Amino acid sequence: MTDAGKSARLDRIGKDGKLVTIPMDHGITLGAVKGLKDIEATIDAVTRGGADAVLTQKGIAERVHPNKNGAGYIVHLNASTTIGPDANDKRMTGTVEEAVRAGADAVSIHVNVGSDHEPKQLEDLSRVTRNAERLGMPVLAMAYARGPGVDEHDATNLGHAVRFAEEAGADIVKTAYSGDAESFRHVVESTSKPVIIAGGSPKGDLETLEGVAGAMEAGAAGVSTGRTVFQHDDPEAMSNAIAAVVHDDADPADAHAEFLD
C-alpha cells in the first residue's frame, strides 16, 4: 500500500521519470522578491508553461492549489534566511504530516554536505525519510557540497553529496551542476536515485538551457530551478523552453528560438 502511494505521488511530480520542478520557497530566504509577491500569477504561468511541479513552504499551500493547473506540489521542510547569522544553517519548518495536510505530493529538505551543520542536517534528513516512508511520501533531498573550503561545483564533492542523500533514504536528489556533461556523469553514477540539477543564480537564457541539456546528456532526470524561471520577464516561456529540453530532448538553441526569441 505504501509503495503504491509513493509511486502514484512520484507520477504526479514528473513525466516518464523526468522532472521540471520550480522551487518558490525563496520567500522565507530572500523575502518577497520579484516573482513571489504575486506568487499565484507566477505559479499559473510556470505550470501553463510545462513545469511538472512547484515547491513552496507549507504556509503558501492555499495560494498554490487554485493556480497550479494540475501540476504536482512539493512542500519544503527546512529553511534559513540571507539576513540571519548563517544561511547554511537550515532549520526545520515543517513535518511530513503537515505536508500531507497541505496537499503535497512530495516533500523536500535541504542539506549542506561539508558544512558545520552537516551532522544535524543528516539527522533531519534521516528523520524525514523515515516518517515519509511510513506515509508513502516521496522525499526530494536538495544535497549540496557546501561548507568551509568546499568547492560547490566539484564533481567528486557533488557525487559525495548525492550518495549521502541516497544513503539517508531520499528518493530524488537535487544538486548543483558541475559545469559540463563529462564531469557530471560521475555525479549521476554516484547514486541509483534520479538526480536533478539546481538552477543557481540566474544566467543568460541560452546558457541555462545549455546547462540543462548537458546535465540530461550526463544522465540527469531533470531540473529544479527557481529564480531563473520565477524572476524571468516571461516565466511561462522560460518554463516552456526548459521543459522542451528535458522532456523532448530539444536542442537548447532551438528551444530558445521557439520560446524566448
Protein Blocks (a to p, Z undefined) as FASTA:
>chain_A
ZZmmmmmmmmmmcgehiacdddfklmmmnopcehilmmmlmmmmmmmnopabdcddfklm
mmmmmmnnopacdddfbdcdfkbmblklccdfbdfklmmmnopabdcddddehiaklmmm
mmmmmmmmmmmmmnopacddddddddehiafkbfklmmmmmmmmmmnopabdcdddehia
klmmmmmmmpcbdcdddebjaddfklmmmmmmmmmmnopabdcdfklmmmpfblmlmmmm
mmmmmmnopafklmmmmmmZZ
